[in-house]
Structure formats: structure tokens, C-alpha cells
Amino acid sequence: LLTRIKPGTIRLKVPDRDEYELVYVSGGMLEVQPELITVLADTAIRAHDLDEAKAAEAKRRAEEALRDRTADINLATAEAELAQAVAQLQAIKKLRNRH
């Protein structure tokens, strides 16, 4: 199976430990084989390294751009930026709920 990566959170198994690490990813490709999963992400940020204030501001700006149809914006870009910001905020929320 080969598929595109949408903005979201993945759980990575930490070798030799019982814990997982949350990582925000967006863009790129995912390949699934019987014994191996390969993630080739354009962007990968550990959830604990995400900046909530920056993600919230990016979400606000993208929502504003989508509401203001008279502005000279690229609709696809604004939608992609909104999806990325929402996914980052969800990653932060998942990380908080783990502790």
C-alpha cells in the first residue's frame, strides 16, 4: 500500500521501550509492507516541540482568509494551512491527554 500523508499525528514506537512518541506529520508518502511501515513526510515535528500559540494564530489567519473571499488568496493554500494548524493543535491536545 502506498498513499499520501495528510496533516495529522502518528505514534512512533520507541525501540527497547514500552512507550510511544507522538509526531505531527504533513505531506509526503506512506508505504505499508507486511513487516515494515515507511513514512516519508515533508514535515515531521515531535508533538512536544509544537508551539500552541503559533498553531492557534495560523488557524485564525487561515480561517480569516477563507472567510474573506475578496482577498487575493489561493483557496487551496488557505485550506491546506487550516488543515495543518488544526492537526498541530490536535497533536498538542493528544500529548496533554497522555500525561
C-alpha positions in Angstrom: 0.0 0.0 0.0 1.3 3.4 -0.9 -0.6 6.6 0.0 -0.2 10.4 0.5 0.1 11.7 4.0 -2.5 14.2 5.2 -1.7 16.5 8.2 -2.1 14.5 11.4 -0.4 12.7 14.2 1.4 9.4 14.2 2.6 7.3 17.1 6.2 6.0 16.8 7.3 3.0 18.8 10.4 3.8 20.7 12.8 0.8 20.3 13.6 -1.1 23.5 10.9 0.8 25.5 7.2 0.4 26.1 6.4 3.9 25.2 5.3 5.7 22.0 6.2 9.1 20.8 3.6 11.4 19.1 4.8 13.1 16.0 2.9 15.7 13.8 3.4 14.9 10.1 2.2 16.5 6.9 2.8 16.0 3.2 4.8 13.1 1.7 4.2 9.4 1.3 3.4 6.4 3.5 4.3 2.9 2.4 2.9 -0.2 4.2 4.5 -3.6 3.7 3.9 -6.8 5.7 6.7 -6.2 8.2 7.6 -2.5 7.7 5.9 0.9 7.5 7.9 3.7 5.9 6.9 7.3 6.5 8.5 9.9 4.1 7.0 13.1 5.4 7.6 16.6 4.1 7.2 17.8 7.7 7.7 15.9 10.9 7.7 17.6 14.3 7.6 15.9 17.7 4.4 16.9 19.4 6.2 18.3 22.5 8.1 20.7 20.1 4.9 22.2 18.6 4.1 25.8 19.5 0.4 26.1 20.5 0.3 29.8 20.2 1.8 29.7 16.6 -0.6 26.9 15.6 -3.6 28.8 17.0 -2.5 32.0 15.2 -2.0 30.1 11.9 -5.5 28.6 12.3 -7.0 32.1 12.9 -5.3 33.5 9.9 -6.3 30.6 7.6 -10.0 30.9 8.8 -9.9 34.6 8.2 -8.5 34.1 4.7 -11.2 31.6 3.9 -14.0 34.0 5.1 -12.6 37.0 3.2 -13.3 35.9 -0.3 -12.4 39.3 -1.7 -8.8 39.0 -0.6 -6.2 37.9 -3.1 -5.7 34.4 -1.7 -5.2 31.0 -3.0 -8.1 28.9 -1.7 -6.2 25.6 -1.8 -3.3 27.2 0.2 -5.6 28.6 2.8 -7.4 25.2 3.2 -4.1 23.4 3.5 -2.8 25.9 6.1 -6.0 25.4 8.1 -5.7 21.6 8.0 -2.1 21.8 9.2 -2.9 24.2 12.0 -5.9 22.1 13.2 -3.8 18.9 13.1 -1.0 20.6 15.1 -3.5 21.7 17.7 -4.9 18.2 17.9 -1.4 16.7 18.3 -0.8 19.1 21.3 -4.1 18.0 22.8 -3.3 14.3 22.4 0.1 14.9 24.1 -1.6 16.7 27.0 -4.1 13.9 27.4 -1.3 11.3 27.8 0.0 13.0 30.9 
